[in-house]
Amino acid sequence: MKKRIFGNHEEDTIRQFHHCLQTGNVTGGVLCADGHYGYSQPVGGVVVYDGQISPSGVGYDIACGNKAVKTNLVYDDIKNNLSQIMDEVEKKIPFGFGKKNPVRVDHEIFDDSDWDVYREIGNHEHDDLKALARAQLGTTGSGNHYVDILIDEKTAAVWVGNHFGSRGLGHRTATGFLNLANDRAFSDRPPGESMETPPTLFELDSELGQMYFRAMNLAGRYAYAGRDHVINQVLDILNAKAVDEVHNHHNFAWKENHFSKEYIVVRKGATPAFPGQRGFVGGSMADISVILRGVDSEKSREAFYSTVHGAGRIMSRTKAAGRMNWRTRTRRGGAITEEQMKKAVEKFGVELRGAGTDESPFVYRKLQEVLDAHKGTIEVLHILKPIGVVMASD
């Protein structure tokens, strides 16, 4: 078995990674330097299966990913209007858990034949999921999902970036197939599951395996459509055109050839980085982001051409923001204050809209540190500094 660990990790993360490697027909695995403890499989973890696919490994946010576009603008074109621009982005793009788009977005994704997978489960499930997907296209989620305006440090070119996935469609798809794997109905409310839940596996050539693979890929195309739409909304606000784009998932399973054989590569919070393939990787709201490119080397082959998807969380949401009292909708006991977050982003020069202290710069590693740990597998093409960040509010 080929195994590669980049960077330093907590004991629970390492233990969880090794547990994944011991479950199923595993031929290799990678733990990226931004990795941390996750549900069933570490975030930043890559597991390579022979003939199997893991819906728990892909996770609930199927096809979460990043898109970045380089615009035809430079910093001088927007610097005097940045505050108004960020107000407009916050106003025009819906952010938050369960948020629906008040403007209906028509898209060819809704004519995709793979919606039939849900009809095989039941007409009610098909109709509900498709209706939800229609309602949420063009919305951005909560947590660490964002829209950024960034500046290339060398050229002053303006870039726009975003980070989110397949929204409620992906979450309900993951929940539904995990239900089916455990002899529950697709739409059942599942029992509370432990982070220590062993990986759930389908044989890829089984009926459930084929259905999940089709549904996952549909969610992937839906996520691409959503990120495309949101980026286009920001371009309209900027009155700009895209002259280059970088776009890929980091919660997904791919059929790939490695060492002369086809495998299923499940990346949970890890970016594919084949030789020449570019990726957009964001740091925290007060840190650099980068456009990187995979290179060919023995180390990158052993990493199954995988790299980081972000800086990597080092503090839990609850520790950072405190425990929520849902009756009063207030938090208590957080390690990070609003004032600390505000000072950090102001010092870095960012116009921030939304966000809670659980997404403050203090809860993440520095991006450069995790990139350095992957030296020899990637090259950085552009260093981008965020100047405007919009996230869902706490």
N, C-alpha and C positions, 0 to 999 in steps of 0.2 A: 504494500500500500504506500502511495506517495502522500506525504504530509508536509505542510509548510506552515510555520507560525511566524508572523511578522510582528515586531514590537513587543511591548510588555503588557500583561493582562492580569486581572484579578483571578484568584483561584477558582471561583465559581464559573467564570467564563471558560477557562481552560478545561475544567472538569466537564462542563456541558458539551464543549467541542469534541472531546474524546468520546463521550457517550454517543454522540451522533455517529462518529466513525465506526462504532461497534454495533450499529443497528442497521440491518439490511445488507443489500449487496453493494457495499461501499468499496470503491477502488482508490479513493483519494480524498483529501480535504485540505482546506486553506483557512487560516484565521488571519484576517487583515488587521493592520495596526490600529484601525479605528474601532475594533471589535469591543463588544460588551455583552453581558448576560441578557438573554432574550427568552421569548416563549419557545420552548422545545429545541430551538437551534439558536446559537449566538447571533446577534446582529454583527455583521462583518464576517460571518461564517460562510464558507463554500463547501458543499458536500457533493461528491461525484458518485453517481449511482450507475450500475450496470442494469439497465432494463427496468428501473423503478423511478417513481416520482413521489415527492413528499409535499403534500399540501400544507402541512404544518411548517415545513422548511421555507416554502415561499411566503407563508404567513398570511395575515388578514388584510394587509394593504397590498394586494396583488398589483404588480407593475408600478409600484411607487418608483419614481425616477426623477431625473433632472433634464431640463432643456435650457440652453442658453443661445441667444442670437446676438451677433454683432450687428449694430445698426450703422447707418450712414452718418451718424452724428458724432461730435466730439464734445468733451466736457463743457467747453465755452458756450456751446449751443443751449445748454440746459441749466447751467449753474445758478443763474439769477431767478429761475422759475421752479427750482427743485421742490420747495415746500408746497406750492400749488399742484405740481405734478403728483406728488405723493398723496395729497388729499384726494385727487381725482382717481388715482389707482385704488385707494381704500374705498372710495365711494362706488366705483364702477364694478369692482370684482368682489363677489360674495366670498367671505372667509368664514370658516367655523364648522364645528361638528354638526352634521346633518343638514347643513345649509342647502337651500334650493335656489335656483336661478330664477329671478322674476321675469327674465327675458328668455323665451323659448329659443333654443338653438337647434336648427335642423342640420343633420349631418348624415353622410352616407353610412356611418357605422351602424345606424339603426336598420339598414337593409341587409346587414351581414347574415349569411346563412347559419352561422354558429349560434345565433339566438335559439335555434331549434333544439340545442342541448337542454335548455330549460323547459321547453315544451315536452321533451321526453320525460322530464320529472313530473310535470303537471302544468295544465293551462294557467292555473292560478299563480303558480310560482313564476312562470314565464311573463305573464302580464304585469305582475307586481314589480319584478326586477327591471323589466324594460321601461316601465313608467318611472321608476325611481331614477334609472340611468338618464332618461330624457330630462327629468327635472333637475338633475345635478350637473349636467354637462356645462362646463364653463365656470364651475365653482372650485374653490381651493379649500382644503381641509383645515384642521386645527393642529395643535402640537407644533412640530418643527417644520410644518409646511409653509412656504413663503413665496413672495414675489420680490425680486431684488432689481435695483438699477445699479450697475457697476461700471467702473472706469478702468480701462487697461492702463497699468502703471507706466508702460513705455510709450504708448501712442496716444493716450487720452481718449481713445475710442469708447463710445458708450455701448455697453452690453445690457441686455435684459435677461434675467434668469428666473426660473421657477422650480419648485420641488413639490410634487404631490403625486398621487396615484389614481386608482380607479374608484375612489370614493365608496359610497354604499354598495355599489355593484360588487366590488372586489371583496368587501367585508362579508356580505351575505353569501357570496359564492364560496368563500373559504369556510364560513360557518356551516353552510349547507353540506359541502362535501365531507367535512370532518364529522358532521352528524351521520351521514350515510355510512362512513367508515366504522362508526360505532353503533350501527343498527338502530339509529334514530331516524325519524322523518326529516327530510331536507329542511323544512321550515320550523322545526322544533326549537324551543329556547334551550340551549345546551346548559348543562350544569357548569358551575364555576370550575375552571381547569387550572391546574398548577403550572407554573413556569417550568417545572420539572417533567411535564408530560413527555413521554418518549416520542420520538419521531413517528408520525403516521405515514405509512407507505402504501402506494398502489403499484401493482405491476402495470407497466405502461401499456402492455397489450391486452389488459383486462378491460371489461366494459366500463367500470368506474374510472380506470386510468385514462382511457381514451376520452371519456366525457369530461373529466377534469382538465385534461390537456387542452381540449378545444375551448372550454369555458375560460381557462386561464389566458389563452392567447386572445380570446375576444376581449377580456378585461384589459389586456395589454394594448390592444388597438384603441380601446375606449380611453385609456389613460393618455395615449399619444394624442388623441383628438382633443381631450380636455386641456392638456398643456399647450397644444398648438393654439387653441382658441384664446386662452388667457394671455399668451405672449402677443397674439395679434391685437387683443384689446389694449395692451400697454403700448404697442407700436402706434396704434391710433391716437392714444393720448399724447404721445411724443411727437406725432406727425412725422414718423420715421419709417424707414424701410430696412428690412433685414438683408444683410449682404453675406452672412455666413450663419450656419447653425450647427449645434452639437446637441444630440438628443439620445438618451438611452435609459433603460430601466435598471434598477438595482435590487428589486424583490421579484425574482422570476426564476423559471427553469427553462433551460435551453437544451436542444439536441446539438451536441458539438463533437467534433473529432479531436481526440487527444491520443498521442502515442499509437496512432494507426488504428484506432477503434472509436466507434460512436458511443457516447455516454450521455446521460442526463445530468447536467450541471445545475444544481440548485444554489443560487446566490441570494442570500438574505442580507441586505445592506452591503452589497459588494458590487462593484462596477466591472463589466467585461472590458478587458484591455488587450485585445489581440494586437499583434504588430501593425502599426499604422492606424488603429482605431482610436478615435478621440473620445474623451469624456469630460463632462462638466462636473466639478466637485466643489461644493460649498463648505466654507468654514462656519464659524458662528457669526452672529450679527455684527461683531466687532473684530473680524479677522478676515484675512484674504480668502478669495476663492480662486480656482485655477481651471484652465483648460489644459488637460494632459493628453498624452498619446502613449499607447502601449509600444514597447520595443521587444525584439526577440532576443532572448538569452536563456541560458539553462535555468536561471532562477525564475524567469517569467513562465517558462514551460512547466516547471514544478508547481507554480502558482495557478496552473490551469488558466493562464491569462486573465487573472482577476486582480483588482486593486480596490482601494478604499472608495467609499461613497460619500464620506464627510469627515469631520474632525474626530467624531467619536465622543459619546457622552461619558463623563466621569462622575456625575452627581445625579441622583435620581430626581424625578420631578417633585416628589413629596418632600425630600430633604431640602431642595432648593426653594420651593414655594410655600411649604407648610401643608398641613392637612386642611382640606376643605370642609367647612360646615355648610352643608347643602341647604339647610333651613335659612341661614342668614346670608348664604353665598359670600362668605368671607373666609380667608385662610389665616391660620395661626402657626407660629413656630418655624417659619421658613428661614434657611440660612442666608438667603439673598434678599435684600430689600429693593424696593422700587427705586430708591434713591441711588443705590449702588449701580443698578442696571442703567439708569438714566445717565449717570456720570460716565460710565464706561463707553456707552455708544456716542455720547456727545464728544468725548475725548478722541474717539476714532473718526469722528466726522460723519456720522450717519443720521439721516432723517428717519426716525422710527415711527411706525404707526402700528398700534396693537401690541401683541406679545405680552406674555407673563414672565415672571422671574424664573420660571422653570425652563425658559429658553434663553436666559441671559448668557453672556460670554463666559461666565464663571463655571458653567456646567459642562463645558466642552474642552477637549484637548486643543492645543494649537495645531492648525492644519499642517504647517510646515514640518512639525515633528513626525506626523504619521506619513507624510510624503517621503521624508528622509528614510524612514524604515523600509520603504519599498524601492529604494535606490537600485537601479540596474534592471527594473522591470517597466518603468515609465519614464517619460520626459515631460517636463512642464513647458508648454508652448506659450501660455499667457498667464500673467498674474493679474487678477482682477480685484479691485478694492470696492466693496459696497459703499454707496453713498445714500441709498434709499432702500429701506426694508419695510415690507408690510407683512404682518402675520395676524392670525386670529388673536383677539384679546383673551385674557384669562377667563 
